[in-house]
Amino acid sequence: MPTPTPDPRSGYVPRAAVRRRRPAQAARARTNLAELTARLTPRDVWLTEILHEHKVLTSHHIAQLAFGGGHRTANRRLRELYFLGLVDSFRPLRQTGSAPEHYTLGKAGAELLAARAGVEPAATGWRKDSCARIAFSPTLEHTLGVNALLVTLAVTRRLPIWLSERSATRLWGDWTRPDAYAHCAAPSGQLLPFFLEYDTGSYNLARLESKLPGYAALASTTGTRTPLLIHTRTTRRETALRRRLAPSAGQLGLLVATGNAELAAPDAAAWLPMDSVPSTRLDLTQLTTHWPHLTPALTPDTTLPAPGRRAALPWRPIPPLPPDEERP
């Protein structure tokens, strides 16, 4: 695989990462699956599920989602789970400073998920080199960007559902391949379902424009009305994107809003609908009012095709229980 060209806006050193080593005594201390399960909390099991779904999360992401932002408590528990083999980890090298630890699903975690689903571990897609493949993937920053945006929304907004690109593709790949799919619940009870396209500026706008007919075909085929949110890095990129996509979105009757990282955080009034007159940026709750009568592409009765089938939906990005004292 060729070495990716460094992005001047990125702090990462391409194709470089440091793996954490497990002490020999930690490896010897590993238990069988039955004994391991007795040492885990519901939050630990949730962590294996969300890492399987979203591939990689940093220690900061996990602390925000599951430990109330407590980094010390999160790091201590993550270290224990790493020694048990439930998770794997690596730390990308950076141009300056240091990156947080990045966590992926470990071997014991894959075995646990397989046992719960009643399938062989190979059905989870986990491989011995999974962590290394993610660490050295040229799409690592894109994956982290998508996950960071949705983590922000999960912490500050109620997200009953958050599906990864992989699950979204399995559901709607005949029409389109969104970077993510999620539901945001407003305090009033209104629901904002949305597809997400996370634009890093690494490819031309024609490629993104070519995905719009797929979203239109999905809406007409399924009879749903689900908006598309497009997030960019810079105001300049967003302006160029709106100029290029607005005519096509209007002709296809798509509900599209854009935002950029320079202007505001995704949980703030950062989103500008393409049909907005006057040009007023809205937050996610205001979008539910701006676009009434939305219908989600995903319903509780939806099942994922094999091998991604899960016991039940919706898929929640928040642990089943609040942070508590870990079992010994």
RANORVEN-V230669 format. One line per field, one symbol per residue. ss: DSSP state (@ for helix, = for strand, . for the rest). Layout:
ss=???
This chain:
ss=...........========....@@@@@....@@@@@@...@@@@@@@@@@@@@..==@@@@@@@@....@@@@@@@@@@@@@...========.......====.@@@@@@@@@@@...@@@@.....@@@@@@....@@@@@@@@@@@@@@@@@.=======@@@@@@@@.......======.....========......@@@@@..@@@@@@@@@@@..=.======..@@@@@@@@@@@@@@@@@@...=====..........===........=.@@@@@@@....=.................................
